[in-house]
Amino acid sequence: MTLAARLRDALEARHEPVLLTGDHHDFDPDAVTSAAAVLIAVTDRADPGVILTRRTETLRRHAGQVAFPGGRIDPDDGGPVAAALREAQEEIALPPSRVEVIGTADLYRTITGYSVTPVVGVIEPDLPLIPSEAEVAELFEVPLSFLLDETNHKEGRAVYAGQERRYYEMDWRGHRIWGATAAMIVNLSRRLRWAA
């Protein structure tokens, strides 16, 4: 089975694994959130990888954090897929035409007020990606096998707004992958395991 087919099967599975829905479980269902999308770009190689970025320290939100390429869905985007592809082109110079879009994964709500749709796509390996100086300090690829291995999904705790919050984190060669990015990886891992 090809990588694209395996990912597609996982996203289209009818049976639902237990998924993470947000940074905390006491969301007001009527709360207004900003729609956003990220691209989970999986490289099609013998040992597939996932493209991640480290945000610049000068950004107002999530400065210095590891993230998927992505951002707010603009009115002109027409939806999460177009937004994720646009953001990936802006942030890492990934041409939309070089992405085989597999589908959308599970919506994730962040504590900072975003409803994020992960868009899963397959790209050929070793594309000449270039980080945008304004937004991306670094881009790197992490083996999909590492990200999907639940033994690498460590639980952490922190106090935010006076309440203890739990989150997942993974450490890849000194890169701390945590929070919403790690949660979306955990969800994808659970979907792939369920569909295997």
C-alpha positions in Angstrom: 0.0 0.0 0.0 1.4 3.4 -0.9 2.0 6.1 1.7 -0.8 8.2 0.2 -3.2 5.3 0.3 -2.3 4.5 3.9 -2.8 8.1 5.0 -6.1 8.3 3.0 -7.4 5.2 4.7 -6.6 6.6 8.1 -8.4 9.9 7.5 -11.4 8.2 6.0 -11.8 5.5 8.8 -15.3 5.2 10.1 -14.3 4.0 13.5 -13.2 6.8 15.8 -10.1 6.3 18.0 -10.0 8.5 21.1 -8.7 11.8 19.9 -7.6 15.0 21.5 -10.1 17.8 20.7 -8.3 20.8 22.2 -5.8 22.3 24.6 -8.3 21.8 27.4 -11.6 20.1 28.0 -13.7 22.9 29.3 -14.2 24.8 26.1 -17.4 26.8 25.8 -19.0 25.2 22.7 -20.4 28.6 21.7 -17.1 30.5 22.1 -16.0 32.3 18.9 -12.7 31.0 17.6 -10.6 32.0 14.6 -10.4 29.4 11.8 -6.9 28.3 10.9 -5.2 25.5 8.9 -1.9 23.8 9.0 -0.2 21.6 6.4 1.2 18.2 7.6 3.5 17.7 4.7 4.7 14.0 4.6 7.7 13.3 2.4 7.3 10.2 0.1 10.5 8.3 0.8 11.4 4.8 2.1 11.4 6.4 5.6 8.8 9.1 5.3 9.3 12.4 7.2 7.2 15.3 8.3 8.2 18.9 7.6 8.2 21.1 10.7 9.3 24.7 11.3 10.6 26.7 14.2 9.0 30.1 14.3 11.1 33.2 14.6 11.6 34.8 18.0 10.1 38.1 16.8 6.6 36.8 16.1 3.8 38.0 18.4 2.3 34.6 19.0 4.1 31.3 19.7 7.5 32.8 19.1 10.3 30.3 18.8 7.9 27.3 18.9 7.9 24.3 16.6 4.9 24.3 14.3 3.5 23.0 11.0 3.4 25.6 8.3 0.0 27.3 8.6 -2.1 30.1 9.9 -5.4 31.9 9.8 -7.9 31.0 7.0 -8.4 34.2 5.0 -11.8 34.9 3.4 -10.2 34.6 -0.1 -8.9 31.1 0.7 -12.1 29.3 0.2 -11.4 26.8 3.0 -8.7 25.1 5.0 -7.0 23.2 2.2 -6.3 26.4 0.2 -5.3 28.2 3.4 -2.8 25.5 4.4 -1.3 25.4 0.9 -1.0 29.2 0.7 0.6 29.4 4.2 3.1 26.6 3.3 4.0 28.5 0.1 4.5 31.8 2.1 6.4 30.2 5.0 8.6 27.6 3.3 8.2 28.2 -0.5 6.4 24.9 -1.0 4.5 25.3 -4.3 0.9 24.1 -3.9 1.3 22.1 -7.2 3.9 19.9 -5.5 1.5 18.7 -2.8 -0.7 15.7 -3.2 -3.5 16.6 -0.8 -4.8 13.5 1.0 -7.5 15.2 3.1 -8.2 16.9 6.3 -7.6 15.5 9.8 -9.4 16.2 13.0 -10.2 19.8 14.1 -8.2 20.9 17.1 -9.0 23.9 19.3 -6.2 25.8 20.9 -6.2 27.7 24.2 -5.3 30.8 22.2 -8.7 30.8 20.4 -8.0 29.0 17.1 -9.9 26.1 15.6 -7.2 24.4 13.5 -7.8 22.1 10.6 -4.8 19.9 9.8 -4.4 19.3 6.1 -2.4 16.1 5.3 -0.4 16.1 2.0 2.3 14.0 0.5 5.3 15.7 -1.1 8.3 14.4 -3.0 11.5 14.2 -0.9 14.3 16.8 -0.9 12.3 19.7 -2.5 14.3 22.9 -2.3 12.3 24.5 0.5 13.2 28.0 1.7 12.1 29.4 5.1 10.6 32.9 5.1 12.9 35.1 7.1 10.0 37.0 8.7 8.3 33.9 10.1 10.5 30.8 10.0 13.8 30.6 11.8 14.4 27.0 10.7 12.7 24.2 8.9 13.5 20.5 9.4 12.2 17.0 8.7 11.3 14.5 11.4 10.8 10.8 10.6 7.2 9.9 10.5 8.0 6.7 12.4 9.4 8.8 15.3 6.3 11.0 15.4 3.9 8.1 15.3 5.6 6.1 18.0 3.5 6.6 21.1 6.6 5.9 23.3 7.8 9.3 22.1 4.5 11.1 23.2 5.4 12.4 26.7 2.8 14.1 28.8 3.7 17.4 30.4 1.9 19.8 32.7 1.8 23.5 33.2 -0.3 26.2 34.9 -2.0 28.5 32.4 -4.6 31.1 33.4 -4.6 29.7 36.9 -5.4 26.2 35.9 -3.2 23.1 35.4 -3.1 22.0 31.8 -1.8 18.8 30.3 -0.1 18.6 27.0 2.0 16.3 24.9 5.5 16.9 23.9 8.2 15.1 21.8 11.9 15.9 21.7 13.6 15.4 18.3 17.3 16.3 18.3 16.8 19.2 20.6 13.6 20.4 19.0 10.8 20.6 21.5 7.6 19.7 19.7 4.7 20.3 22.0 1.2 21.8 22.6 -1.2 21.9 19.6 1.4 20.7 17.1 2.2 17.6 19.3 -1.5 17.0 19.9 -2.3 17.0 16.1 0.6 14.5 15.7 -0.8 12.3 18.5 -4.3 12.4 16.8 -2.7 11.4 13.4 -0.8 8.6 15.1 -4.0 7.2 16.7 -5.8 7.4 13.4 -3.0 5.5 11.6 -2.8 2.9 14.3 -6.5 2.3 14.2 -6.5 2.0 10.4 -3.4 -0.3 10.3 
